[in-house]
């Protein structure tokens, strides 16, 4: 049985949040600790703990996450200058909630994704 998550409660509107998009597959809401002027989380309505738990049946949902991100980036006015989509996985990826989610972040120069190359 899949565990209940904080995001599950937001999807069902049992917890307050600023939902900016919702359909039968995904829900998108503003992050409560934004890292830029636009910081939206896009989550599948079905609990998928990490990207390691994705199965072929989830492909439509994952595709929807990307298309929703694109639509929201346009609506937020950040599509032209660019934005970042991030999915963290596991401890080293700093995943904080075990419910797959994508961060849509933009509205400023976000700098390099990771530090310079790791020394050999």
MIFI-460514 format. One record per atom (N, C-alpha, C): residue in one letter; chain; atom name; x, y, z. Coordinates in steps of 0.1 Angstrom, whole numbers. Atoms other than C-alpha are relative to their C-alpha. Layout:
% MIFI-460514
(pt 'A' 'A' 'CA' (X Y Z));
...
This chain:
% MIFI-460514
(pt 'X' 'A' 'N' (8 -12 0));
(pt 'X' 'A' 'CA' (0 0 0));
(pt 'X' 'A' 'C' (9 13 0));
(pt 'X' 'A' 'N' (-8 -13 1));
(pt 'X' 'A' 'CA' (13 35 -9));
(pt 'X' 'A' 'C' (-3 8 12));
(pt 'X' 'A' 'N' (1 -9 -12));
(pt 'X' 'A' 'CA' (20 58 20));
(pt 'X' 'A' 'C' (-7 13 -4));
(pt 'X' 'A' 'N' (6 -14 1));
(pt 'X' 'A' 'CA' (-1 90 25));
(pt 'X' 'A' 'C' (12 10 1));
(pt 'X' 'A' 'N' (-10 -11 0));
(pt 'X' 'A' 'CA' (20 122 19));
(pt 'X' 'A' 'C' (-7 13 3));
(pt 'X' 'A' 'N' (4 -13 -2));
(pt 'X' 'A' 'CA' (17 158 27));
(pt 'X' 'A' 'C' (-6 5 -14));
(pt 'X' 'A' 'N' (5 -4 13));
(pt 'X' 'A' 'CA' (12 163 -11));
(pt 'X' 'A' 'C' (-14 -6 -3));
(pt 'X' 'A' 'N' (13 7 2));
(pt 'X' 'A' 'CA' (-17 138 -11));
(pt 'X' 'A' 'C' (-11 9 6));
(pt 'X' 'A' 'N' (9 -8 -7));
(pt 'X' 'A' 'CA' (-35 161 14));
(pt 'X' 'A' 'C' (-3 13 -8));
(pt 'X' 'A' 'N' (1 -12 8));
(pt 'X' 'A' 'CA' (-28 192 -8));
(pt 'X' 'A' 'C' (-8 -3 -12));
(pt 'X' 'A' 'N' (7 4 12));
(pt 'X' 'A' 'CA' (-41 173 -39));
(pt 'X' 'A' 'C' (-15 -1 3));
(pt 'X' 'A' 'N' (14 2 -4));
(pt 'X' 'A' 'CA' (-74 165 -20));
(pt 'X' 'A' 'C' (-5 13 6));
(pt 'X' 'A' 'N' (4 -13 -5));
(pt 'X' 'A' 'CA' (-75 201 -8));
(pt 'X' 'A' 'C' (-4 -1 15));
(pt 'X' 'A' 'N' (2 1 -15));
(pt 'X' 'A' 'CA' (-74 190 29));
(pt 'X' 'A' 'C' (10 9 7));
(pt 'X' 'A' 'N' (-10 -10 -6));
(pt 'X' 'A' 'CA' (-44 214 35));
(pt 'X' 'A' 'C' (0 12 -9));
(pt 'X' 'A' 'N' (0 -12 8));
(pt 'X' 'A' 'CA' (-43 250 23));
(pt 'X' 'A' 'C' (12 1 -9));
(pt 'X' 'A' 'N' (-11 -2 9));
(pt 'X' 'A' 'CA' (-21 257 -7));
(pt 'X' 'A' 'C' (-5 9 -11));
(pt 'X' 'A' 'N' (3 -8 11));
(pt 'X' 'A' 'CA' (-20 280 -37));
(pt 'X' 'A' 'C' (1 -9 -13));
(pt 'X' 'A' 'N' (0 9 12));
(pt 'X' 'A' 'CA' (-30 255 -64));
(pt 'X' 'A' 'C' (-2 8 -13));
(pt 'X' 'A' 'N' (0 -8 13));
(pt 'X' 'A' 'CA' (-23 269 -99));
(pt 'X' 'A' 'C' (-5 -8 -11));
(pt 'X' 'A' 'N' (5 9 10));
(pt 'X' 'A' 'CA' (-33 238 -119));
(pt 'X' 'A' 'C' (-4 -13 6));
(pt 'X' 'A' 'N' (4 13 -5));
(pt 'X' 'A' 'CA' (-51 206 -113));
(pt 'X' 'A' 'C' (-9 -7 -11));
(pt 'X' 'A' 'N' (9 8 9));
(pt 'X' 'A' 'CA' (-65 178 -136));
(pt 'X' 'A' 'C' (0 -14 6));
(pt 'X' 'A' 'N' (2 14 -5));
(pt 'X' 'A' 'CA' (-71 141 -133));
(pt 'X' 'A' 'C' (14 -7 2));
(pt 'X' 'A' 'N' (-13 6 -1));
(pt 'X' 'A' 'CA' (-33 133 -135));
(pt 'X' 'A' 'C' (9 7 10));
(pt 'X' 'A' 'N' (-10 -8 -8));
(pt 'X' 'A' 'CA' (-13 161 -118));
(pt 'X' 'A' 'C' (-7 12 7));
(pt 'X' 'A' 'N' (3 -12 -7));
(pt 'X' 'A' 'CA' (-16 190 -94));
(pt 'X' 'A' 'C' (12 9 1));
(pt 'X' 'A' 'N' (-11 -9 -1));
(pt 'X' 'A' 'CA' (6 221 -94));
(pt 'X' 'A' 'C' (-3 11 10));
(pt 'X' 'A' 'N' (2 -10 -11));
(pt 'X' 'A' 'CA' (10 245 -64));
(pt 'X' 'A' 'C' (13 7 3));
(pt 'X' 'A' 'N' (-12 -8 -3));
(pt 'X' 'A' 'CA' (33 272 -53));
(pt 'X' 'A' 'C' (7 -5 12));
(pt 'X' 'A' 'N' (-8 4 -11));
(pt 'X' 'A' 'CA' (62 262 -30));
(pt 'X' 'A' 'C' (-1 10 11));
(pt 'X' 'A' 'N' (1 -9 -12));
(pt 'X' 'A' 'CA' (59 276 5));
(pt 'X' 'A' 'C' (13 6 4));
(pt 'X' 'A' 'N' (-13 -6 -3));
(pt 'X' 'A' 'CA' (96 283 6));
(pt 'X' 'A' 'C' (7 2 -14));
(pt 'X' 'A' 'N' (-4 -2 13));
(pt 'X' 'A' 'CA' (102 297 -29));
(pt 'X' 'A' 'C' (15 4 -1));
(pt 'X' 'A' 'N' (-14 -3 3));
(pt 'X' 'A' 'CA' (138 299 -43));
(pt 'X' 'A' 'C' (1 11 -11));
(pt 'X' 'A' 'N' (0 -10 10));
(pt 'X' 'A' 'CA' (128 324 -70));
(pt 'X' 'A' 'C' (-14 6 -1));
(pt 'X' 'A' 'N' (14 -6 0));
(pt 'X' 'A' 'CA' (98 346 -79));
(pt 'X' 'A' 'C' (-10 -10 -5));
(pt 'X' 'A' 'N' (9 12 4));
(pt 'X' 'A' 'CA' (83 315 -96));
(pt 'X' 'A' 'C' (7 -12 5));
(pt 'X' 'A' 'N' (-4 13 -5));
(pt 'X' 'A' 'CA' (86 283 -77));
(pt 'X' 'A' 'C' (-12 -8 2));
(pt 'X' 'A' 'N' (12 8 0));
(pt 'X' 'A' 'CA' (59 258 -84));
(pt 'X' 'A' 'C' (4 -15 1));
(pt 'X' 'A' 'N' (-2 14 0));
(pt 'X' 'A' 'CA' (57 221 -75));
(pt 'X' 'A' 'C' (-11 -6 -9));
(pt 'X' 'A' 'N' (9 7 8));
(pt 'X' 'A' 'CA' (41 198 -100));
(pt 'X' 'A' 'C' (1 -15 4));
(pt 'X' 'A' 'N' (0 14 -5));
(pt 'X' 'A' 'CA' (31 164 -86));
(pt 'X' 'A' 'C' (-10 -9 -6));
(pt 'X' 'A' 'N' (10 9 5));
(pt 'X' 'A' 'CA' (13 133 -98));
(pt 'X' 'A' 'C' (-10 -1 11));
(pt 'X' 'A' 'N' (10 2 -10));
(pt 'X' 'A' 'CA' (-20 128 -81));
(pt 'X' 'A' 'C' (1 -13 6));
(pt 'X' 'A' 'N' (-3 13 -6));
(pt 'X' 'A' 'CA' (-10 92 -76));
(pt 'X' 'A' 'C' (13 1 7));
(pt 'X' 'A' 'N' (-13 0 -7));
(pt 'X' 'A' 'CA' (17 87 -50));
(pt 'X' 'A' 'C' (10 -9 -7));
(pt 'X' 'A' 'N' (-11 7 5));
(pt 'X' 'A' 'CA' (49 76 -67));
(pt 'X' 'A' 'C' (12 5 9));
(pt 'X' 'A' 'N' (-9 -5 -10));
(pt 'X' 'A' 'CA' (75 78 -39));
(pt 'X' 'A' 'C' (13 7 -6));
(pt 'X' 'A' 'N' (-12 -6 6));
(pt 'X' 'A' 'CA' (107 84 -60));
(pt 'X' 'A' 'C' (0 -3 -15));
(pt 'X' 'A' 'N' (-1 3 14));
(pt 'X' 'A' 'CA' (117 84 -97));
(pt 'X' 'A' 'C' (4 -15 -2));
(pt 'X' 'A' 'N' (-3 14 1));
(pt 'X' 'A' 'CA' (130 49 -90));
(pt 'X' 'A' 'C' (-12 -9 1));
(pt 'X' 'A' 'N' (13 7 -1));
(pt 'X' 'A' 'CA' (94 38 -84));
(pt 'X' 'A' 'C' (-9 2 -12));
(pt 'X' 'A' 'N' (8 -3 12));
(pt 'X' 'A' 'CA' (81 50 -118));
(pt 'X' 'A' 'C' (-1 -13 -8));
(pt 'X' 'A' 'N' (2 12 9));
(pt 'X' 'A' 'CA' (66 22 -140));
(pt 'X' 'A' 'C' (-6 4 -13));
(pt 'X' 'A' 'N' (6 -4 13));
(pt 'X' 'A' 'CA' (54 21 -176));
(pt 'X' 'A' 'C' (-14 6 0));
(pt 'X' 'A' 'N' (13 -6 -1));
(pt 'X' 'A' 'CA' (19 29 -165));
(pt 'X' 'A' 'C' (0 15 4));
(pt 'X' 'A' 'N' (-1 -14 -5));
(pt 'X' 'A' 'CA' (31 63 -152));
(pt 'X' 'A' 'C' (5 9 -11));
(pt 'X' 'A' 'N' (-5 -8 11));
(pt 'X' 'A' 'CA' (44 75 -186));
(pt 'X' 'A' 'C' (-9 12 -4));
(pt 'X' 'A' 'N' (9 -11 3));
(pt 'X' 'A' 'CA' (13 96 -194));
(pt 'X' 'A' 'C' (0 11 11));
(pt 'X' 'A' 'N' (0 -9 -11));
(pt 'X' 'A' 'CA' (14 112 -160));
(pt 'X' 'A' 'C' (13 9 0));
(pt 'X' 'A' 'N' (-12 -7 0));
(pt 'X' 'A' 'CA' (51 121 -163));
(pt 'X' 'A' 'C' (1 10 -12));
(pt 'X' 'A' 'N' (1 -9 12));
(pt 'X' 'A' 'CA' (45 136 -198));
(pt 'X' 'A' 'C' (-8 12 3));
(pt 'X' 'A' 'N' (9 -11 -4));
(pt 'X' 'A' 'CA' (17 156 -184));
(pt 'X' 'A' 'C' (7 10 9));
(pt 'X' 'A' 'N' (-7 -9 -9));
(pt 'X' 'A' 'CA' (40 170 -157));
(pt 'X' 'A' 'C' (9 10 -8));
(pt 'X' 'A' 'N' (-8 -8 9));
(pt 'X' 'A' 'CA' (63 183 -185));
(pt 'X' 'A' 'C' (-8 11 -7));
(pt 'X' 'A' 'N' (8 -9 8));
(pt 'X' 'A' 'CA' (35 198 -206));
(pt 'X' 'A' 'C' (-6 11 9));
(pt 'X' 'A' 'N' (5 -10 -9));
(pt 'X' 'A' 'CA' (20 215 -175));
(pt 'X' 'A' 'C' (10 10 4));
(pt 'X' 'A' 'N' (-11 -9 -3));
(pt 'X' 'A' 'CA' (54 229 -166));
(pt 'X' 'A' 'C' (2 11 -11));
(pt 'X' 'A' 'N' (-1 -9 11));
(pt 'X' 'A' 'CA' (56 244 -200));
(pt 'X' 'A' 'C' (-11 11 -1));
(pt 'X' 'A' 'N' (12 -10 -1));
(pt 'X' 'A' 'CA' (21 260 -198));
(pt 'X' 'A' 'C' (2 9 11));
(pt 'X' 'A' 'N' (-1 -8 -11));
(pt 'X' 'A' 'CA' (28 273 -164));
(pt 'X' 'A' 'C' (11 10 -1));
(pt 'X' 'A' 'N' (-12 -9 2));
(pt 'X' 'A' 'CA' (62 288 -174));
(pt 'X' 'A' 'C' (-5 12 -9));
(pt 'X' 'A' 'N' (5 -11 9));
(pt 'X' 'A' 'CA' (44 307 -202));
(pt 'X' 'A' 'C' (-10 9 8));
(pt 'X' 'A' 'N' (9 -8 -7));
(pt 'X' 'A' 'CA' (16 318 -179));
(pt 'X' 'A' 'C' (7 9 11));
(pt 'X' 'A' 'N' (-8 -8 -10));
(pt 'X' 'A' 'CA' (42 330 -153));
(pt 'X' 'A' 'C' (9 10 -6));
(pt 'X' 'A' 'N' (-9 -10 7));
(pt 'X' 'A' 'CA' (61 350 -179));
(pt 'X' 'A' 'C' (15 -3 0));
(pt 'X' 'A' 'N' (-14 4 -1));
(pt 'X' 'A' 'CA' (93 330 -175));
(pt 'X' 'A' 'C' (5 -9 -12));
(pt 'X' 'A' 'N' (-4 9 11));
(pt 'X' 'A' 'CA' (93 309 -207));
(pt 'X' 'A' 'C' (11 5 -9));
(pt 'X' 'A' 'N' (-9 -6 9));
(pt 'X' 'A' 'CA' (112 333 -228));
(pt 'X' 'A' 'C' (15 1 5));
(pt 'X' 'A' 'N' (-14 -1 -6));
(pt 'X' 'A' 'CA' (142 339 -205));
(pt 'X' 'A' 'C' (5 -13 5));
(pt 'X' 'A' 'N' (-4 14 -4));
(pt 'X' 'A' 'CA' (142 303 -193));
(pt 'X' 'A' 'C' (-3 -3 15));
(pt 'X' 'A' 'N' (3 5 -13));
(pt 'X' 'A' 'CA' (136 283 -162));
(pt 'X' 'A' 'C' (6 -14 2));
(pt 'X' 'A' 'N' (-6 13 -3));
(pt 'X' 'A' 'CA' (147 251 -145));
(pt 'X' 'A' 'C' (-11 -10 5));
(pt 'X' 'A' 'N' (9 11 -5));
(pt 'X' 'A' 'CA' (128 218 -140));
(pt 'X' 'A' 'C' (9 -10 8));
(pt 'X' 'A' 'N' (-9 8 -9));
(pt 'X' 'A' 'CA' (142 197 -111));
(pt 'X' 'A' 'C' (-9 -11 6));
(pt 'X' 'A' 'N' (6 12 -8));
(pt 'X' 'A' 'CA' (132 162 -98));
(pt 'X' 'A' 'C' (12 -6 8));
(pt 'X' 'A' 'N' (-10 5 -9));
(pt 'X' 'A' 'CA' (152 152 -68));
(pt 'X' 'A' 'C' (-4 -15 3));
(pt 'X' 'A' 'N' (2 14 -3));
(pt 'X' 'A' 'CA' (156 115 -59));
(pt 'X' 'A' 'C' (9 -5 11));
(pt 'X' 'A' 'N' (-7 6 -11));
(pt 'X' 'A' 'CA' (167 99 -26));
(pt 'X' 'A' 'C' (8 10 8));
(pt 'X' 'A' 'N' (-7 -8 -9));
(pt 'X' 'A' 'CA' (190 112 1));
(pt 'X' 'A' 'C' (11 9 -6));
(pt 'X' 'A' 'N' (-10 -8 7));
(pt 'X' 'A' 'CA' (219 124 -21));
(pt 'X' 'A' 'C' (-6 10 -9));
(pt 'X' 'A' 'N' (7 -9 8));
(pt 'X' 'A' 'CA' (194 141 -43));
(pt 'X' 'A' 'C' (-8 10 8));
(pt 'X' 'A' 'N' (7 -9 -9));
(pt 'X' 'A' 'CA' (179 159 -13));
(pt 'X' 'A' 'C' (-15 0 -2));
(pt 'X' 'A' 'N' (14 1 1));
(pt 'X' 'A' 'CA' (144 146 -19));
(pt 'X' 'A' 'C' (-6 1 14));
(pt 'X' 'A' 'N' (6 -2 -13));
(pt 'X' 'A' 'CA' (124 159 11));
(pt 'X' 'A' 'C' (-13 -7 3));
(pt 'X' 'A' 'N' (13 6 -2));
(pt 'X' 'A' 'CA' (90 145 5));
(pt 'X' 'A' 'C' (-1 -13 -10));
(pt 'X' 'A' 'N' (0 13 8));
(pt 'X' 'A' 'CA' (86 108 -7));
(pt 'X' 'A' 'C' (-13 -1 -8));
(pt 'X' 'A' 'N' (10 -1 10));
(pt 'X' 'A' 'CA' (61 118 -34));
(pt 'X' 'A' 'C' (6 7 -11));
(pt 'X' 'A' 'N' (-7 -6 12));
(pt 'X' 'A' 'CA' (77 124 -68));
(pt 'X' 'A' 'C' (-6 14 -2));
(pt 'X' 'A' 'N' (5 -14 3));
(pt 'X' 'A' 'CA' (75 161 -76));
(pt 'X' 'A' 'C' (11 7 -8));
(pt 'X' 'A' 'N' (-9 -8 8));
(pt 'X' 'A' 'CA' (90 185 -101));
(pt 'X' 'A' 'C' (-1 14 4));
(pt 'X' 'A' 'N' (0 -15 -3));
(pt 'X' 'A' 'CA' (101 220 -92));
(pt 'X' 'A' 'C' (1 7 -13));
(pt 'X' 'A' 'N' (-1 -10 11));
(pt 'X' 'A' 'CA' (95 247 -118));
(pt 'X' 'A' 'C' (4 13 6));
(pt 'X' 'A' 'N' (-6 -11 -6));
(pt 'X' 'A' 'CA' (118 275 -109));
(pt 'X' 'A' 'C' (5 10 -10));
(pt 'X' 'A' 'N' (-5 -10 9));
(pt 'X' 'A' 'CA' (124 308 -127));
(pt 'X' 'A' 'C' (-3 14 5));
(pt 'X' 'A' 'N' (2 -14 -4));
(pt 'X' 'A' 'CA' (122 345 -127));
(pt 'X' 'A' 'C' (13 8 3));
(pt 'X' 'A' 'N' (-13 -6 -2));
(pt 'X' 'A' 'CA' (159 352 -123));
(pt 'X' 'A' 'C' (11 -10 -5));
(pt 'X' 'A' 'N' (-11 9 4));
(pt 'X' 'A' 'CA' (193 338 -134));
(pt 'X' 'A' 'C' (3 -10 11));
(pt 'X' 'A' 'N' (-1 10 -10));
(pt 'X' 'A' 'CA' (196 305 -115));
(pt 'X' 'A' 'C' (14 -5 1));
(pt 'X' 'A' 'N' (-14 5 -2));
(pt 'X' 'A' 'CA' (233 300 -120));
(pt 'X' 'A' 'C' (2 -14 -5));
(pt 'X' 'A' 'N' (-3 14 4));
(pt 'X' 'A' 'CA' (250 267 -127));
(pt 'X' 'A' 'C' (-8 -10 8));
(pt 'X' 'A' 'N' (8 10 -7));
(pt 'X' 'A' 'CA' (231 236 -119));
(pt 'X' 'A' 'C' (7 -7 11));
(pt 'X' 'A' 'N' (-9 7 -10));
(pt 'X' 'A' 'CA' (260 219 -101));
(pt 'X' 'A' 'C' (13 7 0));
(pt 'X' 'A' 'N' (-14 -6 0));
(pt 'X' 'A' 'CA' (295 230 -91));
(pt 'X' 'A' 'C' (8 -5 -12));
(pt 'X' 'A' 'N' (-9 4 11));
(pt 'X' 'A' 'CA' (323 227 -117));
(pt 'X' 'A' 'C' (3 -15 1));
(pt 'X' 'A' 'N' (-2 14 1));
(pt 'X' 'A' 'CA' (334 192 -127));
(pt 'X' 'A' 'C' (8 -6 13));
(pt 'X' 'A' 'N' (-6 7 -12));
(pt 'X' 'A' 'CA' (344 167 -99));
(pt 'X' 'A' 'C' (14 -3 -4));
(pt 'X' 'A' 'N' (-14 3 4));
(pt 'X' 'A' 'CA' (382 163 -99));
(pt 'X' 'A' 'C' (2 -15 -1));
(pt 'X' 'A' 'N' (-2 15 3));
(pt 'X' 'A' 'CA' (394 129 -113));
(pt 'X' 'A' 'C' (11 -5 9));
